[in-house]
Amino acid sequence: MNNLTDRLRINTGLARKILVSFLREEATRTGLSRAVIGLSGGIDSALSCALAAEALGPQNVLAVRMPYKTSSPQSMADAQLVIDQYHVPDKVIEITSMVDPLFEHVPEADTKRRGNAMARARMIVLYDQSAAWGGLVVGTGNKTEILLGYSTIFGDAASALNPLGDLYKTQVRQLSAAIGVPQPVIDKPPTADLWIGQTDEGELGYTYAEVDQLLYLLVDQRYSRDEVVAAGFAPAFVDRVIATIRRNQFKRMPPLIAKLSNRTVGYDFLYLRDWGS
Amino acid sequence: MTLLTLGLAQIKTKLGDVQANLDKHLAYIDQAAAQGAQLLCFPELSLTGYVLQDLAPTVAHRPTADDPVFAQLLEASRKLDVMVGFVDEDSRHRFYIAAAYLSKGQVLHVHHKVYLPTYGMFDEGRFFAWGDSIRAFDTPWGRVGMLICEDFWHASPPYLLWLDGADILLMQSASPGRGLDDGEQLGSARWVEHVGRAYASLFTNFVAHTNRAGFEDGLNFWGGSIVFDPDGEPVAHGPYFDEALTLAALDLNQLHRTRARLPILRDERTALVMRELTRIVNGD
């Protein structure tokens, strides 16, 4: 598998150049020159923040921390490291008073429902700040998360521009290290911090290093199920990941529109978002 | 010594805004002329932007003097020769991805893209008609052939242009950057530079490739315009990703020297190729 680890490696200088240019050009062509980012204390939002600060100037990137009452104080502290390093303006907007009234109505809600509600409350805050600050919401979802559906639709998956969506988590780590994201943020175990003690890899049941190699072969290299098993991946692991990718396709798509007319948005009304700009 | 100062304008475009793109063309033509360029090449669909989809029929123009856009470009071509990319609408209202070569107020040639990639991220065959001819043509700088992006991902169009007398291949692209790995360049840049160099070497020709810069949604266009001489050596190389005007001084007598050393063109057996192609096509 060592060879596979090598194949996931990227030219970080090239990635940085493309992603910084992407953020600058795609933000400014909308007529805006600012960005809003939800800073969690994790590596993905730290990297998005670093790229946006380089693209638009630190003074134009608003970092918003949105803790819930059970959020780890360590997350706040780690996000502070990012704010201090990149000199971006910041805000703290607690979501406890937004979501607790909902939870009082639905006391039976399990951790998944509560986590989704928190992710969507944060989306509401970010889009409100987007209007107030005059900046686009920059996303933080990486390719591993998007393929596995490890996000909340209309929650943390919502953004205007996503610089990380074609980088596996392993590659996010490589790029973060190359551009100098604070080391404690790189080293800590990834967590959505939706409940105490949660970690991504604990919840998923495998490590990012393992699943990124499998995803790379299945998605980027178009290996079949039998070919990845022959390459050494456990059949049960492979079948579980393939089923997860398929089951979460809905999170990667806009809502389905029922076709009635001759020309329907999404089917035969086809324009890029950059139409006319 | 016959020198040709060639300019490669790797521009960013506004998607679907022909007037804004025309203004940029005219500004680049003035800039290149001021720097001594005698021929200026623009990238694929330089007047319109690349991922046109349903915009295609609304941005089409005819390469004639009575078209308001081409009237201005033809006037500008009195300063220096120009190769532009545009959407051509024929008299039967079929839309083509097209390249026009303009010189001294005249349209010397129009090429319609023959190979329309319709796979993976590409969907050109859905929106455009395919071209049906590959012809070299005479210019003040010798005989030239034009190809558009996927046209030169196939070996036959540059081969046909070579046999039809083209000593200078002008290739234009709007190539989306892809294939990031730990190499020095994107995979797409590596591939295009490999084949450009290969065509220059195999045909003992000049090969000039002009590529788009900028973004359309999440697609980056990687620039990196490049010129190879008849020995396959790079003569000029534009920056990756950024908008730029790159000038290359071509010593056209290099054709004489290279072909004196390496008479591949002299020895090419076209009748044999024709015979075997006929047999293959007939399934004999």
Boltz contact constraints between the chains, C-beta under 6 A:
constraints:
  - contact:
      token1: [A, 9]
      token2: [B, 182]
      max_distance: 6.0
  - contact:
      token1: [A, 10]
      token2: [B, 180]
      max_distance: 6.0
  - contact:
      token1: [A, 10]
      token2: [B, 182]
      max_distance: 6.0
  - contact:
      token1: [A, 11]
      token2: [B, 182]
      max_distance: 6.0
  - contact:
      token1: [A, 18]
      token2: [B, 220]
      max_distance: 6.0
  - contact:
      token1: [A, 22]
      token2: [B, 215]
      max_distance: 6.0
  - contact:
      token1: [A, 25]
      token2: [B, 215]
      max_distance: 6.0
  - contact:
      token1: [A, 26]
      token2: [B, 215]
      max_distance: 6.0
  - contact:
      token1: [A, 270]
      token2: [B, 53]
      max_distance: 6.0
  - contact:
      token1: [A, 270]
      token2: [B, 54]
      max_distance: 6.0
  - contact:
      token1: [A, 271]
      token2: [B, 53]
      max_distance: 6.0
  - contact:
      token1: [A, 271]
      token2: [B, 54]
      max_distance: 6.0
  - contact:
      token1: [A, 272]
      token2: [B, 51]
      max_distance: 6.0
  - contact:
      token1: [A, 272]
      token2: [B, 216]
      max_distance: 6.0
  - contact:
      token1: [A, 272]
      token2: [B, 217]
      max_distance: 6.0
  - contact:
      token1: [A, 273]
      token2: [B, 217]
      max_distance: 6.0
  - contact:
      token1: [A, 274]
      token2: [B, 15]
      max_distance: 6.0
  - contact:
      token1: [A, 274]
      token2: [B, 216]
      max_distance: 6.0
  - contact:
      token1: [A, 274]
      token2: [B, 217]
      max_distance: 6.0
  - contact:
      token1: [A, 275]
      token2: [B, 15]
      max_distance: 6.0
  - contact:
      token1: [A, 275]
      token2: [B, 16]
      max_distance: 6.0
  - contact:
      token1: [A, 276]
      token2: [B, 16]
      max_distance: 6.0
  - contact:
      token1: [A, 276]
      token2: [B, 17]
      max_distance: 6.0
